[in-house]
């Protein structure tokens, strides 16, 4: 144990050759390089460049580098330039790098009264459908 009686944050890695169907729950961080179908609940979720995810995620922070399908509820969501996101994002802070692709709904975790989430369809410049 660390000073103050707190346990250090634990890190779990889903390797590229691992496929999981079901629910993942962790009080620590999870990095996914493999395949997950189900739900993930953790402190920080990082998706590698080639994972296959079709799930619902609840986390403090989510960082997407590869493909994701499903729903994310997080305080902070980061879509890197290689992210391909298809689904719903509910967040307090959203960071989208140039080159990221989003298809779906984006809304605030604490939605303002009377405001609907934005429907977004973003395609990286130079891709078919880009303006």
N, C-alpha and C positions, 0 to 999 in steps of 0.2 A: 504494500500500500504506500501511496505517496503521503506527504505531509498533509495534515488536515483530514486524514481518513478516507480520501477519495481514491478510487481505483483508477489506474491509467486507462485511457481510451483504448479499446480493443479494435483491431482491424481484421476484417474477414475478406478473403479474396475468392471469387468464383472464377476458376481458371477457364481458359478457352475450350478445354475438352470436357467441361462439366455442363450438364443440362439439368435444370431443376424445374419441377412442376409442383407448385405449392406456395406456401407463405414463408417469407423470411422475416424474422424479427430480431433486431439487435439494438442494444443501447449504445453501440459503437459505430464505427464506419464500415461501409461495405464497398468493395470495388468489384465490378462485374466485367469480366472479359468473355464469359461464356453465354449461356442461354438461360433465361428465367421466364416462366409463364406462371402468373399468380399474383402475389402482392409482396411488396417490400416495405418494411417500416424500420427506419434507422436514424442515426444522427446525421451522417453525411453519406450520400451515395454518389459514387463516381462510375460512369460508364465508359469503358475503354473504347477503342476505335472500331472493334468488330463484334460487339456483343449483339445478341438477338433478344430483345425484351418485348414482351407483350404482357404488361401488368399495370397495376395501380401502385403508386409510390406515395408514401408519406414520410417526409424527412425535414430536417432543419435546412440542409443544403443539398441540392442536386446539381451535378455537373455532367452534361451529356456531350460525349465526343463522337459517338456512333449513332446507330439507328435505335429509335424508341417508338413503341406504339402503346398507348394507354393513357392513364391520367396521372398527373403529378400534383401533389399538394405540398408546398415547401415554402419556408420563409424566403429563401434565395434560390433562384434557378439560373444556371449559366448554360447557354447553348454555344458551344465552341464552333469554329468555322467548319468543322467536319460533321456537325450534328445534323441528323435527319429526323425531325420530330413529327409524329403524327398522333394527335390526341388533344387532351385538354390540359392546360396549365393554370393552376390557381396558386398565386404567389404574392409576396409583399415586394420583392425586388426581382426584376427580370433583366438579365444581361444577355444580349444576342450579338455574337461576333459576326463580322462580315463573312458571308459564305454559308452561314447556317440556313437550314430549310425548315419551315414550320407550316404544318397543315392542321388547323383545328381551332379551338377556342382558347382565349387567354383572358383570365379574370383575376381580380384581387382576392386574397384569402378573406379579408374583411371587406366585402363588397360595400360600396357606398349605396345608401338607400336610393332605390329607383333607377340604378344604373345596371345595364346589361353587360355581360362580358363581350369583348370584341371578338369577332370572327376574323381570323387571320389566315391568309394563304400567301406565304412568302417563298419566292424562288430565287436562288442565287443569281447574280448578274451573269450573263453568258449562257445560262441554261435555257432549254425550251420553255416558253411561257413567260420569260422575264421581259420586262419593258425597259 
